[in-house]
Amino acid sequence: MAAHFAGGESVAPLAPRLDYAYAKGNGVVLLSAEAPWRVGMRSGANSLALVEVRRVLGAPFEVVELAPPAFDEALSKAYAVSSEAARSIAQSFEAESSLDALADSADATADLLDSQDDAPVIRLINGLIAEAISQGASDIHIEPYENTVVVRLRIDGALREVLQAPSRLRARLVSRIKVMARLDIAEKRLPQDGRISLTLGGRGVDVRVSTLPSRYGERVVMRLLDKDQGLRSLDALGMSHELLDRFKASLRTPNGIVLVTGPTGSGKTTTLYAALNLLNDQTRNILTVEDPIEYAIDGVGQTQVNAKVGMTFAAGLRAILRQDPDVVMVGEIRDAETAQIAVQASLTGHLVFSTVHTNDAVAAITRLKDMGVEPYLLASTLRAIVAQRLVRRLCNVCKKPAVIGAQEREMLRCVGAEDTIVYEGVGCPQCRGSGYVGRIGLYEFVAVDDEIRRLIHVGANEQEMGAYAFRAADPLMKSGLKCVAAGITSLSDVLRAASAA
């Protein structure tokens, strides 16, 4: 529906803005920041709410009907606080008495944008979280130094500074975050971990909080998990069609171990969740033991590790094997005990998923050997190993051809792309000056066939196993170079992510 409402003749305010609680409760939101005004109205909302809109705008406006999901998205976008607003709050922070509300306990499930509390520190934290979510950041880093507090966001795997706040904010900023995460405010000598569950413009967000003592105060890292993003499917992870088919085939085996390897932040858990989601057809009993549980999956029994009470990966895995599982996921194989139990679980008819921190797929075999797993057990239980990295996607708006040297051309020769145009990111408003938007995975896949089993039995080294495994498949670097040749990412980003593999 579309309609126009005549307003008064007075000049509209410089930046008219509906109260968030009113907009959310009555289903109306301003879609434009200046005239001509457009107002979104949620389907089924009472049209009398437009009377208040007319009073605020004081000018004609167009009404656009929005379905509830589209309305929620528009509401979140309209009321997300920008980094400029956060910086303004920090710079205008002067009155110490305005922090009296700091000690008040916040409702952990309250909608941040619905808060009427104007205490500068509270508004600053709300603004930082809103800005981080609007930019798609995975982490917020709050770093205290002698004369300032630096706030950085990790966006597409790279840290960007968004704010420098006065040093007098240090203690109160950390204390407020501790209150929200229900941590001990008085304990400043030991690291602490907590969690905040909140909503932002109707979007559910889990925030994992970690504090660490440092020279000038406590450092805080907040990991953001957007519940509304949902689980990704295997098809959306960026695997080639051939590798995807081989990986799915390994998931159809009734027993054995499937490993995903890579450094921290390489997307291993996302890949495992996608695999579990594929198998979650209500015909299998799927159980997991994780640290932490990042996303809830309906139909999957998920258990949280709690080392304080003795609930380790090994203890959790031992317990869930008595729950008649068909598929078991262990968040990480960290020690010999967990490795041995995982092997025994696969030998007794279970399909086991897990992760190992190694640089490449073949190195996972050596890592498990170092943990004390006998080669004959590895040979009979391993089914497949996937190694992965994440590289940034070039911004399609500002990318331009790059000048590369003879050495780089020689590298591209192995994928037949030595004469291909290679691109690099320049930076524009669309990508906030970084030259990149989003990320894509690089993968290498090793299927444990009879020859790999033989090589494990005879104690072959990583080079020998790798030479066989990748005779007709792409290792990580080659997978990355193909993405460079396709104009998806830059050569520098591939070298940063995959050169250590």
Secondary structure, 3 states (H helix, E strand, C coil): CCCEECCCCCCCCCCCCCCHHHHHHHCEEECCCCCCEEEEEECCCCHHHHHHHHHHHCCCEEEEEECHHHHHHHHHHHHCCCHHHHHHHHHCCCCHHHHHHHHCCCCCCCEHHHCCCCCHHHHHHHHHHHHHHHCCCCEEEEEECCCEEEEEEEECCEEEEEEEEEHHHHHHHHHHHHHHHCCCCCCCCCCEEEEEEEEECCEEEEEEEEEEEECCEEEEEEEEEEHHHCCCCHHHCCCCHHHHHHHHHHHCCCCEEEEEECCCCCCHHHHHHHHHHHHCCCCCCEEEEECCCCCCCCCCEEEECEHHHCECHHHHHHHHHHHCCCEEEECCCCCHHHHHHHHHHHHCCCEEEEEECCCCCCHHHHHHHHCCCCHHHHHHHEEEEEEEEEEEEECCCCCEECCCCHHHHHHHHCCCCCCCCCEECCCCHHHCCCCEEEEEEEEEEEECCHHHHHHHHCCCCHHHHHHHHCCCCCCHHHHHHHHHHCCCCCHHHHHHHHCCC
